[in-house]
Each structure stands twice: as structure tokens, then as C-alpha cells.
Amino acid sequence: MKRLVRLLLIVLLGVMVVVVGRTLLLPPAAYNNAPVSLPEGLDAQRAAESLSAVIRLPTLSHQVGAPASQLAASDAAFAGLRDWLAQRYPQVTANTEPLNTGSPSILLRWPGKDSQLPAALLMAHQDVVPVAPGTEALWTHPPFSGAIAEGFVWGRGAIDSKGSMVAILEAVETLIAQGFQPQRDVLLAFGHDEEIGGHHGNRRIAAQLQEQEQGKRLAWVSDEGGFVVRGQIPGVSQDVAVVGIAEKGYVSLTLTANAQGGHSSQPPAFDETAIGRLSQALQRVGDAPFQRGFDGPTGDLLASFTPAQAFGYRLIFANLWLFGPLVEQQLAASPAGAAQLQTSLSPTLLRAGIKENVLPPSARATLNLRIHPRDSIERVTEHVRHAVADEQIQIKVMPGGREPSAVSDVRGEAYQQFAEVIHQSFSNTLVSPNLTVGGTDSRYYEPLTDNIFRFSPLLMAREDLPRMHGTNERVGVETLANASGFYYRLLQGLNTSAN
Ligand SMILES: [Zn+2]
């Protein structure tokens, strides 16, 4: 007995040594605590006025079939934006070549000193989502006023993503005026239909580039994605710049149950009615979670902030071999955490029945899934089929699905350089890769590059996030200027590194 106790103590001690050792041996957290200043030549007030002007152009993207008057108004706004850009950015206009995109989407090529090198592509989108009817009056300043007040530029698109577009243009205009020419070509792509899928904008531009460039690749692509967030990671006091290195896939499945139908006074057994059968199948799907794990971008995310965590948290996150299940459970408890760990499934549509006293002959549910890079459309469909375990339920894959993206390499030189520019542009800030859970237009460029970085260089407080697509969207004047500083350094860095 004594020997057993002694043995247990030795084992326990060994575990403690490993746990503490792994915690203490982590490399120090990487961040820059020197203050950051705006590069010479950039002007915060001018950038704010540029964003204000572009917000006043209501460049809404509409689904096919929208009323002609709405489409005409948007067309006029996109034309207005093109004219405004030419006037506001004379250096950009004189020193770049526009591609004929056949749509209001804009693609500009800024020739580098050596056009044989793979080009770099900076993206943002011109289009914005509408303001939900009935919420206009809740705005402190009207959504298309572009008001500059209380230190912010207010209006739809300020965050998503006219702010980035203006920040890119201000940086390029300034660099050209200062006589800078990039080593490689720089492409600027401003889509006009990102919010409705990008099918006529960036999808076509990417196809056009592929055709014209005949196999020439892009060094890297930068598009909207994560922000610089504050106070959102447990035990981390620094801000965290979140860079999407992969994008989830997307698919919708329909589940259909067929039954006899008839009068509701003498129904068959519950599970033989269409609705009963379907609801039981849905419950089984809900009870069958997708695989979770710390592989891929999720593991890279945890590894990036662990060294900066307070000791208690660091001890846990540095020892996932022991505390993995605990961390997984904690993460999975929030929808945002769960979305990083696994494929998500949302029941979004239900259709059955026409009258309260008639049994419907069929019932149909739609499930919307966002696919983790470890899964595929085929795998998640199989997972659902297996969970349903009822051959009489028809499962169909809806058109319009897409596989998850490839994962950009965080150890590669392009990412390292991108992270370095973030450090130069944001004081006291960690750089963390993650998985982008929504879709971005950058996916269309996947055949052309291995490096896609989804990052909007804007510092966002937690309470700012719902402003995107919501009420009182705004961006700080200093925040916007700092974003143009980020793009300025990113472009400048093209001539001082291999990227
Ligand atoms: Zn967006």
C-alpha cells in the first residue's frame, strides 16, 4: 500500500514537472510595445473626408430580381464611386491600369519594377448591405450621411469594408506621390457584389486574370476578415490582430419526409406522419455533433496567444495534451468558439402543411452547414445521413455549396512578413491566425495563390462588432488613419523583403 502511494506521488510529481516545464519553456510572446506613429505623408483628416464621401454613395448590392428602381439607384452610386475615385486619387488614376471587368467592380494594376514577379493583390469591397427597414431612426447620424462627428466617421460600410478601401487608396496615393514604385506589380480589387456572393465581380476578375496571366501566380492576397480585438481572449492583456488563414466551406442540405397525408382526425403513428418523421430525424442530427479538434488553424490560433496569457491560463493552454478536453469544452460552449473547432450546422428553413386539420404529404427542412477545413461537402453530407439513419428521409445537397479553402502557411515567409507589418502598425498587439467563418471574395483567387490573409486593420472594441451589418456602423478617425498606415507599410515592405 505504501509503495503504491509512493508510486502515485512520483507519477503526480512527474506530471507536474512536465506541466510547469512546458509552461515555462514557451517562447516569449511577440509584440511591439513602442508607440506607433502615422507614416509621413498620410493625413487622418483627409482619409476621414474620403471615407465620408464614399459612404454618401449608397452602393447597395441587390439580388437578381430586385426592383428596377433600386438597381438603377445602385448603378448610379457605383458610377459615382468610379468618378469620385478618379478625382480624389489622381496619382492612383495616372499610375495604374484599369482592367475591363464588365461590371462596376474595379481592378487596377499598379506596375512594379519587375512585372515578371508574382503580383500582390489588395482587396476591399465597394458594396454595402442595406439598413434594416425600421432601424433608420436608431442611427445617431443617418446611415448614408458620412457624418464626421465625435471622432468617428459614421455610416453604412465604414467597417465593412469602405474603410479598408479608403485606407488602401490613401496609402497608394501617398506612396506614388512620394516617388515609390513597388518591386512587383500590385493589384487593387474593389468588388461590387461581395455581399451577395461576388459572382459577377471578383469571381469573373479572378477567372480573367487566370486566363490573361497564363499560369502567373500571385505572391499573396489581402482581403477583409479578422479585426484587431481587445479584451476577448482569456488571460491576454494585449490587443490581438486576428488574421484569417482559411475560410470555412458552405453547403445547404434539404431533408424531406414523405407520408400518406389525409385527414387529421385519424392520424397514423406520430413517426409515420411527415412532420413527425422529419422532426425525429432533425433531433438525431442535432444530437450528433461534428468532430472537434485543435488541428489546423485552431491549433495555430491557440499557439499564437498562449505565451501572452496570465500564468494560470498559460499553464492550461500550454498543456493541451492534458487539459485539451477541458479547453475544448470551454471553447465549444460559445458559438464563436464552437465555430472555430468544428463544422457548424444551423436548421434554417422548415416547410410543411397547408391547413391545421390536414396531414401534409411531405415535410422539408433545410440545414445550413459551414464546413471546417478537416471536413468536406461529402463528409458532412455522410455525417448527416448517418445521423438521420432513416432511408425514407431524402437528403439532397443544394447547389451553390463550396469546399473549405486551403490553409495558408503561418510558417511561410509571406505570413511572417504580414505579421511583422501588423506589429509595426499596432502597438502592444499579438498576431493570431484563425479560421474565417463567413465567406469573402478572396476565395476566388485561391487557384492563383497559396497565401490569402483575411484581415481588416481596424481596432474594434467588443461593442463595435454588432455595428457591422447593424446600426450605427462607424470607424474612428484615428483608427482609419492607422489602417492606411498599415497598408502603407505593407506596400513599402514589398521592396525590403522577398515578398
Ligand atoms: Zn465585407
Boltz pocket constraint, residues with backbone or C-beta under 6 A from the ligand:
constraints:
  - pocket:
      binder: B
      contacts: [[A, 125], [A, 160], [A, 161], [A, 194], [A, 224]]
      max_distance: 6.0
